[in-house]
Amino acid sequence: MSNFLFTSESVSEGHPDKVSDLISDTIVDLMISKDPYSRVACETLVTTNKVVIAGEYRCNVDMIALFEEIQERVRLAVKKIGYEQDGFHWKNMTIDNYLHSQSNDIALGVDQNENKDEGAGDQGLMFGYAVNETEALMPAPIYYSHLLLKELGKLRHSGKANFLGPDSKSQLSIQYENFKPTSAKKIVVSTQHLEGYDQNDLKDFIINLVKKVIPEDWSYKEDDILVNPTGRFVVGGPDGDTGLTGRKIIVDTYGGSAQHGGGAFSGKDPTKVDRSAAYMTRYLAKNVVAAKLASKCSIQIAYAIGVSKPLSLYVNTFGTGKVNDRVIEKCLNEVVDLTPKGIRNKLKLNNPIYVPTSSYGHFGRIPDELVKGSFTWEKTDLVETLVKEVSNR
């Protein structure tokens, strides 16, 4: 079908699951800042005034001091979101830390030694995707769902919308005609607010925000903008619902417009190919589209734990490719080192760059956004090389 309706959603930094992702990535960044070759697989649960952290680590520092710093960094992260509510307050919440040392069995398979190259941190398959629907080469429904909440968050943090709470969600149903997004049929925004705030005033505020975010040439009706459909949203965040790391993987990637390997990203160091290879496949797919070799591109890669080279690489341009997909596959294999170590070196992943990824998506962002060296996988610096390689075949 060339004409269809497609929906994607986003959630804000104050959504319980995103609070969990932020805490997990705060711990990843802290450990990597102490030891760039730290191993971390960290999960977080948040609920009413409680944070529970669990997982494995390996970090070449004094762990007693590090655990104390984790407590401090977690509180500061929650404070930065803006949680100073009775049911979830950065100062009053309790933090239970159950992190433990990494299994020697896992380390044995991953570590490089004189007899083997560094292996993947787990088995699995990862997907990357790009499409020329937006300037960021992201699908339009997820791109604008994220953008709505990012702008909402900026207004809240600036003090210009102090009636808002940290927890919010958006959802856009986009009409496609001849495979191109042309209008917004339904726009849903649910946002936490102060007790007693007038819902009509809130709707007017959101309508004005939508007008600034949605492309001018798109059509939509104000009656199709749904704001807090339940009528109120006062209790929110971890006080309103439990949050868990890795529970918003479709929000984190392509909003359902593309395939997903199943592995979450937040809380994992870059030896975990769930994260690093997903970043690499996005990098490759984006460069294929940026090079105008195709208008859309999906890339799958697969690994076995302890094995350095990928088991497979698959490219699908959905019939939009200027050359055969198998030619693109061969070129990608030749111009990029797809071992876990090669990916980390290429994208400079052994750096504390992960906190900004924990909300508003891991893809479609600006390189160096918020943190220098972040979102390197969004660069299009492979375009010239790809065009040259393809033209030589």
Phi, psi and chi 1 to 4 in degrees:
 res  aa     phi    psi   chi1   chi2   chi3   chi4
   1 MET       -  132.6  -64.2 -172.0  -60.6      -
   2 SER   -95.1  -18.5   59.8      -      -      -
   3 ASN  -116.1  123.8  -58.0  -31.6      -      -
   4 PHE  -164.1  169.4   54.8   91.3      -      -
   5 LEU  -114.8  129.2 -163.7   64.1      -      -
   6 PHE  -133.1  141.1 -165.2   86.4      -      -
   7 THR  -122.4  138.2  -58.6      -      -      -
   8 SER  -136.3  157.7  -65.8      -      -      -
   9 GLU  -126.9  162.4   69.4  158.0  -12.1      -
  10 SER  -137.4  161.6  179.0      -      -      -
  11 VAL  -133.3  152.8  -63.7      -      -      -
  12 SER   -82.8  173.9   72.0      -      -      -
  13 GLU   -61.1  -23.0   61.1 -175.3  -31.0      -
  14 GLY   -91.1   -2.5      -      -      -      -
  15 HIS   -63.4  140.1 -174.9  -79.1      -      -
  16 PRO   -52.3  -41.5  -23.4   31.0      -      -
  17 ASP   -67.3  -34.5  -64.9  -31.3      -      -
  18 LYS   -75.2  -30.4  -71.4  -75.5  117.2 -169.3
  19 VAL   -60.7  -42.5  175.6      -      -      -
  20 SER   -64.0  -44.0  -65.2      -      -      -
  21 ASP   -60.6  -42.5  -74.3  -16.0      -      -
  22 LEU   -61.3  -45.2  172.0   63.4      -      -
  23 ILE   -63.0  -44.3  -68.8  171.1      -      -
  24 SER   -62.0  -43.4  -66.9      -      -      -
  25 ASP   -73.5  -26.3  -83.8  -23.1      -      -
  26 THR   -62.6  -39.3  -65.1      -      -      -
  27 ILE   -70.7  -40.0  -66.9  169.3      -      -
  28 VAL   -58.7  -49.6  171.0      -      -      -
  29 ASP   -62.8  -39.6  -83.4   -0.3      -      -
  30 LEU   -62.3  -47.1  175.9   58.3      -      -
  31 MET   -66.9  -40.9  -70.0 -164.6 -178.7      -
  32 ILE   -67.5  -32.4  -71.0  177.8      -      -
  33 SER   -66.9  -28.1   70.3      -      -      -
  34 LYS   -83.9  -38.6  -54.8  -71.9 -174.5 -177.5
  35 ASP  -147.1  105.3  174.2    4.9      -      -
  36 PRO   -57.8  -19.1  -22.8   33.8      -      -
  37 TYR  -106.2   25.2  -60.5   99.3      -      -
  38 SER   -60.6  150.8  -65.8      -      -      -
  39 ARG  -113.1  126.3  -59.5  -70.0  166.4   78.5
  40 VAL  -140.6  133.9 -164.6      -      -      -
  41 ALA  -139.0   95.6      -      -      -      -
  42 CYS  -118.3  128.3  175.8      -      -      -
  43 GLU  -115.1  146.4  -45.5  -64.8  -21.6      -
  44 THR  -131.4  139.1  -58.0      -      -      -
  45 LEU  -119.1  133.4  175.6  147.4      -      -
  46 VAL  -124.8  141.8  -65.0      -      -      -
  47 THR  -150.6 -165.0 -174.1      -      -      -
  48 THR   -55.5  110.3  -55.8      -      -      -
  49 ASN    48.6   35.3  -91.0  -27.5      -      -
  50 LYS  -145.7  139.1 -179.2  175.9  -82.7  -67.7
  51 VAL  -125.6  128.7  172.6      -      -      -
  52 VAL  -120.0  123.3 -179.4      -      -      -
  53 ILE  -113.9  134.1  -57.6  163.8      -      -
  54 ALA  -145.2  161.4      -      -      -      -
  55 GLY   141.1 -166.4      -      -      -      -
  56 GLU  -122.1  158.0   61.8  171.1   22.4      -
  57 TYR  -153.9  160.5   68.4   88.7      -      -
  58 ARG  -147.1  116.6 -169.4  174.9   76.0 -161.1
  59 CYS  -146.8  128.7 -172.5      -      -      -
  60 ASN   -84.5   64.5 -170.7   26.7      -      -
  61 VAL  -145.8  174.4  -64.9      -      -      -
  62 ASP   -69.7  110.0  177.0   -0.9      -      -
  63 MET   -72.1  -27.6  -65.2  -49.2  -60.9      -
  64 ILE   -63.8  -47.3  -65.8  176.3      -      -
  65 ALA   -65.5  -37.9      -      -      -      -
  66 LEU   -64.6  -41.7 -176.8   62.6      -      -
  67 PHE   -63.7  -35.0  -87.2   36.7      -      -
  68 GLU   -66.8  -39.4  -69.4  176.6   -5.3      -
  69 GLU   -69.5  -33.4 -167.1  168.8   -5.8      -
  70 ILE   -57.2  -45.9  -75.1  173.1      -      -
  71 GLN   -55.4  -46.9  -69.1  -97.5  -16.8      -
  72 GLU   -65.8  -45.4  178.3 -175.2   -9.4      -
  73 ARG   -65.4  -38.0  -68.6  -69.4 -175.1   93.1
  74 VAL   -63.9  -43.7  168.2      -      -      -
  75 ARG   -63.1  -41.4  -68.2 -169.8 -169.9  -82.5
  76 LEU   -65.6  -36.5  -71.9  174.8      -      -
  77 ALA   -64.3  -44.2      -      -      -      -
  78 VAL   -67.4  -37.8  172.7      -      -      -
  79 LYS   -62.2  -40.7 -179.0 -178.8 -179.1 -179.2
  80 LYS   -63.6  -34.8 -171.3  173.6 -178.3  180.0
  81 ILE   -61.6  -39.0  -64.2  173.3      -      -
  82 GLY   116.2   19.7      -      -      -      -
  83 TYR   -86.1  102.2  -87.4  115.4      -      -
  84 GLU  -133.6   50.4  -64.2 -174.5  -18.4      -
  85 GLN  -105.8  159.0  -57.8  169.4   -0.2      -
  86 ASP   -57.1  -39.5  -71.1  -18.0      -      -
  87 GLY   -85.6  -12.4      -      -      -      -
  88 PHE  -159.3  105.3 -163.9   69.8      -      -
  89 HIS  -131.3  130.4 -164.3  -63.7      -      -
  90 TRP   -57.3  -29.8   64.1  -89.3      -      -
  91 LYS   -86.1  -33.5 -173.0 -177.1  -66.0 -176.4
  92 ASN   -94.3  -16.2  -58.2  -30.3      -      -
  93 MET   -69.4  147.1   65.3 -170.3 -170.7      -
  94 THR   -92.0  145.7   60.3      -      -      -
  95 ILE  -122.3  117.1  -56.9  174.1      -      -
  96 ASP  -104.8  121.8  -63.1  -28.0      -      -
  97 ASN  -111.0  113.5 -172.5  -16.5      -      -
  98 TYR  -115.9   26.8  -62.5  104.1      -      -
  99 LEU   -63.8  141.6  -70.3  170.4      -      -
 100 HIS  -138.3  168.1   60.2   82.6      -      -
 101 SER   -65.0  147.5  -63.0      -      -      -
 102 GLN   -64.0  144.3 -177.2 -174.8   53.0      -
 103 SER   -60.7  134.4  161.6      -      -      -
 104 ASN   -63.8  -29.5  -71.4  -29.0      -      -
 105 ASP   -65.0  -40.7  -69.1  -11.5      -      -
 106 ILE   -68.7  -44.9  -65.4  176.0      -      -
 107 ALA   -59.3  -37.7      -      -      -      -
 108 LEU   -60.8  -38.7 -175.7   66.1      -      -
 109 GLY   -78.6  -27.5      -      -      -      -
 110 VAL   -92.9  -39.4  176.7      -      -      -
 111 ASP   -65.0  143.4  -70.9  -10.5      -      -
 112 GLN   -82.4  141.8 -178.7  176.1  -12.7      -
 113 ASN  -146.8 -172.3   57.2   49.3      -      -
 114 GLU   -67.5  -16.6   64.4  -86.7   11.5      -
 115 ASN  -102.5  -10.9  -63.4  -43.1      -      -
 116 LYS  -155.5  153.6   63.7 -179.1  -74.7  -66.4
 117 ASP   -77.4  164.2  -66.5  -29.7      -      -
 118 GLU   -60.6  131.7  177.8 -175.9  -52.3      -
 119 GLY   -98.5  167.7      -      -      -      -
 120 ALA   -66.7  147.7      -      -      -      -
 121 GLY   -75.8   -8.7      -      -      -      -
 122 ASP  -168.7  163.6 -159.5   -6.4      -      -
 123 GLN   -79.3  164.7   71.8  172.3   47.3      -
 124 GLY   151.0  171.4      -      -      -      -
 125 LEU  -127.7  142.3   51.0  111.9      -      -
 126 MET  -130.4  149.4  -58.0   83.6 -151.8      -
 127 PHE  -123.2  144.4  -75.0   94.5      -      -
 128 GLY  -125.6  154.2      -      -      -      -
 129 TYR  -149.9  148.9 -177.2   70.9      -      -
 130 ALA  -152.4  148.4      -      -      -      -
 131 VAL  -152.2  146.6   61.2      -      -      -
 132 ASN   -87.2   41.1   63.4   -2.9      -      -
 133 GLU   -85.5  -25.1  -66.1  175.4    6.3      -
 134 THR  -136.7  167.6   60.8      -      -      -
 135 GLU   -63.8  -26.3   59.8 -177.0    1.9      -
 136 ALA   -85.8    2.3      -      -      -      -
 137 LEU    58.9   40.9  -57.4 -175.9      -      -
 138 MET  -115.9  156.5  -74.2  -72.8  -73.1      -
 139 PRO   -59.7  139.1  -20.9   32.1      -      -
 140 ALA   -62.1  -42.0      -      -      -      -
 141 PRO   -59.9  -45.5  -26.6   36.6      -      -
 142 ILE   -74.8  -35.5 -171.2   66.6      -      -
 143 TYR   -60.7  -47.7  179.5   78.9      -      -
 144 TYR   -79.9  -25.4  -71.4  107.4      -      -
 145 SER   -63.1  -45.5  -68.5      -      -      -
 146 HIS   -61.9  -45.3  -75.7  -37.2      -      -
 147 LEU   -62.5  -39.2 -167.0   55.4      -      -
 148 LEU   -56.8  -47.3  -91.0  172.9      -      -
 149 LEU   -75.2  -32.6  -65.7 -171.1      -      -
 150 LYS   -61.9  -44.0  -73.5  174.6   71.8  174.9
 151 GLU   -67.9  -38.0  -66.7  -57.8  -46.6      -
 152 LEU   -61.1  -42.9 -166.1   67.9      -      -
 153 GLY   -65.3  -39.6      -      -      -      -
 154 LYS   -61.2  -42.4  -73.3  178.8 -177.5  178.0
 155 LEU   -65.1  -39.7  -70.0  168.9      -      -
 156 ARG   -65.7  -47.8  179.3  175.1   63.7   85.1
 157 HIS   -65.7  -29.6  -76.2  -65.0      -      -
 158 SER   -74.9  -14.4   72.0      -      -      -
 159 GLY    90.3   -3.3      -      -      -      -
 160 LYS   -77.8  -11.3  -64.3  177.6 -178.6  178.5
 161 ALA  -139.8   59.9      -      -      -      -
 162 ASN   -74.3    1.8   53.9   13.4      -      -
 163 PHE   -85.4   -6.3   51.7   87.2      -      -
 164 LEU   -90.7  149.4  -64.2  174.7      -      -
 165 GLY  -100.1  173.6      -      -      -      -
 166 PRO   -72.6  -22.6  -17.1   30.8      -      -
 167 ASP   -91.2  125.9 -167.1   -1.1      -      -
 168 SER  -157.0  161.1   57.5      -      -      -
 169 LYS  -141.0  151.6  -57.6  176.3   75.5  171.5
 170 SER  -134.4  158.7   64.8      -      -      -
 171 GLN  -155.2  127.3 -177.3  171.7  -73.1      -
 172 LEU  -120.1  130.9  -91.7   67.4      -      -
 173 SER  -105.5  112.6  -60.5      -      -      -
 174 ILE  -107.5  132.7  -56.1  -59.1      -      -
 175 GLN   -85.9  128.3  178.7   66.9   51.5      -
 176 TYR  -107.5  137.5  -77.4   74.8      -      -
 177 GLU  -129.6  123.8  -64.2  178.5    8.5      -
 178 ASN    53.5   43.5 -164.7   25.1      -      -
 179 PHE    69.1    9.2  -62.5  109.3      -      -
 180 LYS  -114.3  135.7  -63.8  -64.6 -177.4 -176.9
 181 PRO   -69.5  130.7   24.5  -31.7      -      -
 182 THR  -126.3  -22.5   58.4      -      -      -
 183 SER  -160.6  163.0   62.1      -      -      -
 184 ALA  -108.1  115.2      -      -      -      -
 185 LYS   -83.7  -38.1  -69.3  -61.0 -177.8 -177.6
 186 LYS  -141.0  136.3  -68.6  -68.7 -178.6 -178.5
 187 ILE  -128.8  119.1  -58.9  170.2      -      -
 188 VAL  -114.9  128.1 -176.3      -      -      -
 189 VAL  -132.4  120.7  178.4      -      -      -
 190 SER  -115.7  123.6  -63.9      -      -      -
 191 THR  -137.5  138.1 -179.0      -      -      -
 192 GLN   -64.8  143.2 -169.3 -178.9   11.2      -
 193 HIS  -147.6  168.5   56.9   84.5      -      -
 194 LEU   -68.7  149.7  -66.5  178.9      -      -
 195 GLU   -56.1  130.5  179.4   73.7   64.0      -
 196 GLY    86.7   -3.4      -      -      -      -
 197 TYR   -68.5  134.9 -166.0   79.3      -      -
 198 ASP   -66.8  125.8 -173.6   88.1      -      -
 199 GLN   -68.7  -29.9  -66.9  -66.2  -42.0      -
 200 ASN   -68.2  -41.0  -69.3  -37.6      -      -
 201 ASP   -63.9  -38.2  -70.0  -16.2      -      -
 202 LEU   -64.5  -41.5 -177.4   60.8      -      -
 203 LYS   -64.9  -42.2 -177.5  168.1 -177.2  177.2
 204 ASP   -60.4  -39.9  -71.2  -18.2      -      -
 205 PHE   -61.6  -46.0  174.0   81.1      -      -
 206 ILE   -67.8  -39.1  -64.0  -61.2      -      -
 207 ILE   -60.0  -43.6  -73.1  173.4      -      -
 208 ASN   -64.3  -35.6  -72.8  -31.9      -      -
 209 LEU   -66.5  -42.9  179.8   64.9      -      -
 210 VAL   -58.9  -41.6  168.1      -      -      -
 211 LYS   -60.4  -32.1  -71.2  177.7  179.5  178.0
 212 LYS   -79.4  -26.0  -65.4  176.8 -178.3  177.2
 213 VAL   -97.1  -43.7  171.1      -      -      -
 214 ILE   -72.0  139.0  -60.9  -60.1      -      -
 215 PRO   -52.6  140.2  -26.9   34.9      -      -
 216 GLU   -61.1  -31.2  -68.9 -177.2    0.5      -
 217 ASP   -86.0    1.7   58.7  -18.0      -      -
 218 TRP   -86.0  142.6  -77.8   15.2      -      -
 219 SER   -96.9  145.9   62.1      -      -      -
 220 TYR  -164.3  160.1   61.4   90.0      -      -
 221 LYS  -109.2  140.1  -60.6  176.6 -178.2  177.3
 222 GLU   -61.3  -30.8  -71.9 -169.8    5.0      -
 223 ASP   -66.6  -17.9  -71.9  -15.3      -      -
 224 ASP   -91.5    5.3  -70.8  -29.8      -      -
 225 ILE   -95.3  110.7  -58.8  175.5      -      -
 226 LEU  -100.5  121.4  -52.1  178.5      -      -
 227 VAL  -117.5  121.8  179.4      -      -      -
 228 ASN    44.9   66.7  -73.7   -1.0      -      -
 229 PRO   -56.1  -23.7  -25.3   35.4      -      -
 230 THR   -76.6  -16.5   62.8      -      -      -
 231 GLY   108.5  -24.3      -      -      -      -
 232 ARG  -161.6  156.6   58.2  178.0  -92.3  138.1
 233 PHE  -152.1   77.9 -174.1    1.1      -      -
 234 VAL   -97.3  -51.2  174.5      -      -      -
 235 VAL   -84.1  122.0  177.9      -      -      -
 236 GLY  -149.8 -169.3      -      -      -      -
 237 GLY    63.7 -158.4      -      -      -      -
 238 PRO   -63.2  -17.9  -26.6   37.2      -      -
 239 ASP   -74.2  -28.6 -172.4   30.6      -      -
 240 GLY   -91.8  -25.3      -      -      -      -
 241 ASP  -160.4  144.8 -166.2    8.0      -      -
 242 THR   -69.4  143.9  -60.4      -      -      -
 243 GLY  -117.8  147.7      -      -      -      -
 244 LEU  -136.6  145.0  -67.0  169.6      -      -
 245 THR   -61.5  137.6  -59.6      -      -      -
 246 GLY    78.7   18.3      -      -      -      -
 247 ARG   -96.8    2.2 -161.3  157.6   59.2  174.1
 248 LYS  -124.6   50.6  -74.6  -69.3  179.2  -74.7
 249 ILE   -70.1  -28.4   56.7  177.2      -      -
 250 ILE   -74.2  -38.4  -60.0  -58.3      -      -
 251 VAL   -61.2  -37.5  171.4      -      -      -
 252 ASP   -68.5  -23.4  -74.4  -16.8      -      -
 253 THR  -111.0  -99.5   53.3      -      -      -
 254 TYR  -123.1   17.6  -52.1  101.9      -      -
 255 GLY    65.7   21.3      -      -      -      -
 256 GLY    90.3   -4.3      -      -      -      -
 257 SER   -72.2  -18.5  -66.6      -      -      -
 258 ALA  -135.8  167.2      -      -      -      -
 259 GLN   -68.9  156.7  -64.9  160.8  -60.4      -
 260 HIS  -133.9  138.7 -165.6  -70.3      -      -
 261 GLY   -74.8  -18.8      -      -      -      -
 262 GLY   107.6  -22.9      -      -      -      -
 263 GLY   -84.1  138.7      -      -      -      -
 264 ALA   -79.9  166.3      -      -      -      -
 265 PHE  -107.1  -51.6  -55.4  150.4      -      -
 266 SER   -61.7  142.9  -70.9      -      -      -
 267 GLY    88.8    3.1      -      -      -      -
 268 LYS  -117.7  135.7  -63.3  175.8 -179.1  176.1
 269 ASP   -74.9  165.1   74.8   76.9      -      -
 270 PRO   -72.7   -2.9   23.9  -33.8      -      -
 271 THR   -73.8  -17.0   66.6      -      -      -
 272 LYS   -79.5  110.4  -82.9   68.3  173.0  177.8
 273 VAL   -68.0  -17.1  -75.3      -      -      -
 274 ASP   -49.7  -39.0  -85.6  -17.4      -      -
 275 ARG   -92.8  -58.9 -177.4  168.7 -143.0  162.8
 276 SER   -65.0  -40.0   57.2      -      -      -
 277 ALA   -73.8  -29.6      -      -      -      -
 278 ALA   -66.2  -37.2      -      -      -      -
 279 TYR   -66.8  -40.7  -69.8  172.3      -      -
 280 MET   -66.8  -41.3  176.1   54.3   84.7      -
 281 THR   -66.3  -34.9   50.8      -      -      -
 282 ARG   -63.4  -44.8  161.8   62.1  179.0  174.0
 283 TYR   -57.4  -45.9  172.1   72.0      -      -
 284 LEU   -67.4  -46.5  -63.3  178.8      -      -
 285 ALA   -62.2  -41.9      -      -      -      -
 286 LYS   -64.0  -39.5 -174.6  174.2 -175.9  179.5
 287 ASN   -70.5  -33.3  -84.8  -89.2      -      -
 288 VAL   -61.6  -45.6  167.2      -      -      -
 289 VAL   -72.0  -41.2  174.8      -      -      -
 290 ALA   -62.4  -30.0      -      -      -      -
 291 ALA   -80.1   -0.9      -      -      -      -
 292 LYS    62.3   28.0  -57.9 -172.0 -176.0  -53.5
 293 LEU   -78.9  -17.3  -62.6  176.7      -      -
 294 ALA  -164.3  159.0      -      -      -      -
 295 SER   -91.0  -16.9   59.6      -      -      -
 296 LYS  -149.4  150.5   68.9  167.7   66.0  173.4
 297 CYS  -152.9  131.6  179.5      -      -      -
 298 SER  -118.3  137.1  175.8      -      -      -
 299 ILE  -129.6  130.1  -65.2  178.0      -      -
 300 GLN  -113.7  142.8 -174.2 -153.3   54.4      -
 301 ILE  -137.2  149.0 -163.2  167.0      -      -
 302 ALA  -135.9  148.1      -      -      -      -
 303 TYR  -136.0  160.2  -68.0   87.9      -      -
 304 ALA  -116.2  141.6      -      -      -      -
 305 ILE   -59.9  132.8 -172.1  169.3      -      -
 306 GLY    84.3   -6.0      -      -      -      -
 307 VAL  -106.2  133.2  178.9      -      -      -
 308 SER   -79.9  -46.2   61.1      -      -      -
 309 LYS   -83.1  143.5  -68.6 -168.8  177.5  -63.3
 310 PRO   -64.4  150.9   21.4  -31.5      -      -
 311 LEU   -78.4  -29.5  -53.0 -177.5      -      -
 312 SER  -157.9  155.8   65.2      -      -      -
 313 LEU  -137.6  128.8  174.8   68.4      -      -
 314 TYR  -132.5  129.5  168.1   72.0      -      -
 315 VAL  -117.1  134.0  172.9      -      -      -
 316 ASN  -135.1  116.8 -175.8   -1.2      -      -
 317 THR  -104.1   10.9   60.4      -      -      -
 318 PHE    57.1   34.4  -53.6   93.0      -      -
 319 GLY    79.9    5.7      -      -      -      -
 320 THR   -99.3   -1.1   70.1      -      -      -
 321 GLY   -70.3  142.4      -      -      -      -
 322 LYS   -80.5  -19.8  -59.5  -66.6  178.7   63.7
 323 VAL  -132.4  169.9  -63.5      -      -      -
 324 ASN   -62.9  141.1 -172.0  -80.0      -      -
 325 ASP   -58.7  -33.6  -68.7   -8.7      -      -
 326 ARG   -67.5  -29.9  -55.1  -66.8   79.5   78.0
 327 VAL   -67.0  -42.9  171.5      -      -      -
 328 ILE   -61.9  -42.0  -62.5  175.0      -      -
 329 GLU   -55.5  -50.0  -81.0  177.3   14.9      -
 330 LYS   -62.6  -40.1  -70.1  178.2 -179.4  178.3
 331 CYS   -64.5  -43.5  -69.9      -      -      -
 332 LEU   -63.4  -42.0  -66.4  177.2      -      -
 333 ASN   -61.1  -32.0 -101.7  -40.2      -      -
 334 GLU   -86.4  -28.1  -69.4  176.6    7.2      -
 335 VAL   -97.9  -11.0  -60.0      -      -      -
 336 VAL  -132.8  136.0  179.5      -      -      -
 337 ASP   -81.7  111.7 -179.7   -4.6      -      -
 338 LEU   -97.8   15.1  -65.6  175.1      -      -
 339 THR   -73.2  156.9   64.7      -      -      -
 340 PRO   -53.8  -41.5  -28.4   36.4      -      -
 341 LYS   -66.3  -41.5 -175.2  176.8 -179.3 -179.8
 342 GLY   -62.4  -39.9      -      -      -      -
 343 ILE   -64.4  -46.3  -68.3  172.7      -      -
 344 ARG   -61.7  -40.9  -68.0 -155.3  -39.7  -81.9
 345 ASN   -68.6  -43.5  -70.4  -20.4      -      -
 346 LYS   -63.0  -45.0  172.9   65.5  178.2  176.1
 347 LEU   -95.8    1.3  -60.0 -179.7      -      -
 348 LYS    55.1   54.7  -61.2  178.1  172.6   57.6
 349 LEU   -88.2  -10.6  -61.3 -178.7      -      -
 350 ASN   -84.3   49.5  -77.3  111.4      -      -
 351 ASN  -137.0  155.8  -70.4  -66.8      -      -
 352 PRO   -78.8   77.8   27.5  -33.6      -      -
 353 ILE  -120.9   10.6   56.9  172.8      -      -
 354 TYR   -95.1  -21.8  -62.0  103.9      -      -
 355 VAL   -55.0  -44.3  161.8      -      -      -
 356 PRO   -63.0  -19.4  -23.0   34.7      -      -
 357 THR   -79.0  -12.8   69.0      -      -      -
 358 SER   -74.4  -11.9   62.7      -      -      -
 359 SER  -142.0  151.1   55.7      -      -      -
 360 TYR    66.9   26.6  -49.6  119.4      -      -
 361 GLY    92.7  146.2      -      -      -      -
 362 HIS   -87.6  -10.4  -69.1 -115.0      -      -
 363 PHE  -129.1  160.4  -51.9  122.5      -      -
 364 GLY    78.9   19.4      -      -      -      -
 365 ARG  -103.4  170.6  -50.1  -72.1  -71.1  -85.7
 366 ILE   -91.8  127.9  -59.2  169.2      -      -
 367 PRO   -52.2  138.8  -27.3   35.6      -      -
 368 ASP    73.2    9.9  -65.4  -36.3      -      -
 369 GLU   -62.5  121.0 -174.7  175.0   -8.7      -
 370 LEU    71.9  -42.5  -59.3  178.2      -      -
 371 VAL  -129.9  128.5  170.8      -      -      -
 372 LYS   -61.1  132.2 -176.4  173.5  176.6   56.9
 373 GLY    89.5    1.1      -      -      -      -
 374 SER   -87.8  159.3   62.4      -      -      -
 375 PHE    55.3   40.1  -61.5  103.5      -      -
 376 THR   -62.5  -25.9   54.1      -      -      -
 377 TRP   -72.9   -5.3   48.7   95.4      -      -
 378 GLU   -93.9   -1.1  -69.2  -62.6  -43.8      -
 379 LYS   -72.3  154.3  -66.8 -178.4  177.4 -178.9
 380 THR  -117.4   42.4   52.6      -      -      -
 381 ASP   -84.6    4.9   52.8    4.3      -      -
 382 LEU   -99.9   -3.0 -161.2   62.8      -      -
 383 VAL   -58.3  -51.7  166.4      -      -      -
 384 GLU   -60.4  -41.9 -173.5  176.4  -24.5      -
 385 THR   -64.0  -43.4  -59.7      -      -      -
 386 LEU   -64.0  -45.0  -82.6  176.7      -      -
 387 VAL   -60.0  -41.7  170.0      -      -      -
 388 LYS   -65.7  -44.5 -176.7  177.2  178.2 -179.3
 389 GLU   -62.1  -44.7  -75.8  -69.7  -35.8      -
 390 VAL   -65.8  -41.3  168.3      -      -      -
 391 SER   -67.3  -20.9   64.1      -      -      -
 392 ASN   -84.5    1.5  -71.5  -23.8      -      -
 393 ARG  -109.1      -  -66.9  175.8 -175.9  -86.5
